[in-house]
Amino acid sequence: MTECVQRGTNRLALRRATQPAPAVLEQRRGPVSAPRRIDALDQGIVEALQANGRESFRAIAARLGVSEGTVRARYARLCEDDILQVVGVTNPLGLGFEQALIGVKTAGSPQPVADEIASWTEADYVVVTAGQYDLVVEVVAADRRGLLELTNRMRALDGVVSTETFLYLDLVKQLYDWGTRVKDGR
């Protein structure tokens, strides 16, 4: 069991003071390749963990009628394939952070700009889009000054034509329980 220990760190720090090695950062939720076909068992595991990320493999296995080892192996594969990640989700606004969604227009391919922004600890969501913006980026900053510095850093990137920032005033709804799609006609 992991033990939580109070440390003398800044509660408004965006990430731990000691960042993991770059190889570890690259393993965190990155680009997802073509969707892998999942079956009803994978779907049941994902949906159980979306409802309660702390539910035991034993309880999930009993509900799905399989062994605990099967659930453990499927869980590991789903995580390895970047389909599933179980984490504690917070409301950054409730913790005193500033959060914003930024639309970015680029000159040329948006991929180099997306790759650069994705490497920033303040960016928690980076997508290439079709439409008015080439990229949509969600960022979290310690305060308004930090948000200003972040948007200025983004505007200074080669290839960035313009940005539009949508400051979050209140988090009204945040769900992660959309389930899965099994492509067998259901």
C-alpha positions in Angstrom: 0.0 0.0 0.0 1.3 3.5 -0.8 1.6 5.9 2.1 0.9 9.6 1.6 3.5 11.8 3.3 3.2 15.5 3.7 6.2 17.2 2.2 7.3 20.9 2.3 6.4 21.5 -1.4 4.4 24.2 -2.9 0.8 23.0 -3.0 0.3 25.1 -6.2 3.2 23.4 -8.0 2.0 22.0 -11.4 4.1 18.9 -11.2 6.4 17.3 -8.7 9.7 19.2 -8.2 11.6 16.1 -9.2 10.4 15.3 -12.7 10.7 11.7 -14.0 13.4 11.0 -16.5 12.4 11.9 -20.1 11.9 8.3 -21.0 9.3 8.1 -18.3 7.5 11.2 -19.5 7.3 9.8 -23.0 5.4 6.8 -21.6 2.7 9.0 -20.1 -0.5 9.3 -22.2 0.8 10.2 -25.6 -0.4 9.7 -29.1 -2.7 6.8 -29.6 -2.3 4.7 -32.8 -5.3 3.3 -34.7 -7.9 2.0 -32.3 -7.4 -1.6 -31.3 -10.4 -3.8 -31.4 -11.5 -4.6 -27.9 -13.9 -7.3 -26.9 -16.8 -7.4 -24.3 -14.4 -8.4 -21.5 -12.1 -5.4 -22.2 -15.2 -3.3 -22.3 -16.5 -4.6 -19.0 -13.1 -3.9 -17.4 -12.9 -0.3 -18.8 -16.5 0.5 -17.8 -16.0 -0.9 -14.2 -12.9 1.2 -13.8 -14.6 4.3 -15.2 -17.3 3.9 -12.6 -14.8 3.3 -9.8 -11.1 3.4 -10.5 -10.3 1.9 -7.1 -12.4 -1.3 -7.6 -10.4 -4.4 -7.0 -9.5 -6.8 -9.8 -11.2 -9.5 -7.7 -14.5 -7.7 -7.6 -14.4 -6.9 -11.4 -13.5 -10.5 -12.1 -16.4 -11.8 -10.1 -18.9 -9.5 -11.8 -17.5 -10.5 -15.3 -17.3 -14.2 -14.5 -13.5 -14.5 -15.2 -10.4 -15.0 -13.0 -8.7 -12.2 -11.2 -5.5 -13.0 -13.2 -7.4 -12.5 -16.5 -8.6 -9.1 -15.4 -5.1 -8.2 -14.2 -3.6 -9.3 -17.6 -6.2 -7.5 -19.6 -5.8 -4.4 -17.5 -2.0 -4.4 -18.1 -2.5 -4.8 -21.9 -5.1 -2.0 -22.0 -2.7 0.3 -20.2 0.3 -0.8 -22.3 -1.8 0.0 -25.5 -2.6 3.5 -24.2 -6.3 2.7 -24.1 -6.7 2.9 -20.3 -5.1 5.0 -17.6 -6.4 5.0 -14.0 -5.6 8.3 -12.2 -7.1 10.6 -9.6 -8.8 13.4 -11.5 -8.9 16.8 -9.8 -10.6 20.1 -10.5 -7.6 22.4 -11.0 -9.8 25.5 -10.3 -10.8 24.0 -7.0 -7.1 23.6 -6.1 -6.4 27.3 -6.9 -4.9 26.9 -10.4 -5.8 28.8 -13.5 -7.0 26.7 -16.4 -7.6 27.6 -20.0 -8.3 26.1 -23.4 -6.2 27.7 -26.2 -7.0 27.6 -29.9 -3.8 27.8 -31.9 -3.5 28.6 -35.6 -0.2 27.5 -37.3 1.6 28.2 -40.6 2.1 24.9 -42.3 1.9 21.5 -40.5 0.7 21.8 -36.9 2.6 18.7 -35.8 5.9 20.3 -34.8 4.0 22.9 -32.7 1.9 20.2 -31.2 5.0 18.1 -30.3 6.7 21.1 -28.7 3.6 22.1 -26.6 3.0 18.5 -25.6 6.4 18.4 -24.0 5.4 21.3 -21.6 4.3 20.2 -18.1 1.6 22.9 -18.1 -0.2 21.3 -21.1 -2.5 18.5 -20.1 -4.4 18.1 -23.4 -3.0 18.7 -26.9 -5.0 17.8 -30.1 -4.6 18.5 -33.8 -8.0 19.6 -35.0 -9.9 20.4 -38.2 -11.7 23.7 -38.3 -10.9 27.2 -37.2 -7.9 26.1 -35.1 -5.1 23.8 -36.0 -4.5 22.8 -32.4 -6.6 22.9 -29.2 -4.5 22.9 -26.0 -5.7 22.7 -22.5 -3.3 24.2 -20.0 -3.0 24.6 -16.2 -1.0 27.4 -14.6 -0.3 28.4 -11.0 -1.8 31.9 -11.4 -2.8 34.5 -14.0 0.8 35.7 -14.4 1.9 32.1 -15.2 -1.0 31.8 -17.7 0.2 35.0 -19.4 3.8 33.8 -19.6 2.6 30.4 -21.0 0.5 32.0 -23.7 3.4 34.3 -24.6 5.7 31.3 -24.8 3.2 29.6 -27.1 2.9 32.7 -29.4 6.7 32.9 -29.7 6.9 29.3 -31.2 8.0 29.1 -34.8 5.0 28.3 -36.9 2.4 29.8 -34.5 0.3 32.4 -36.4 -2.2 33.3 -33.6 -3.8 32.0 -30.4 -7.1 32.5 -28.7 -7.4 31.8 -25.0 -10.6 30.7 -23.3 -10.1 31.1 -19.6 -12.0 28.6 -17.4 -14.2 30.5 -14.9 -16.0 27.5 -13.4 -15.9 23.7 -13.9 -19.5 22.7 -14.3 -19.2 19.1 -15.7 -16.2 16.8 -16.1 -17.0 13.1 -16.9 -14.8 10.2 -18.0 -17.4 7.5 -18.1 -18.3 7.4 -21.8 -17.7 3.7 -22.0 -16.4 1.9 -25.0 -17.7 0.8 -28.4 -17.6 -2.9 -29.2 -17.8 -3.2 -33.0 -19.9 -6.3 -33.0 -23.1 -4.6 -33.8 -24.0 -3.3 -30.3 
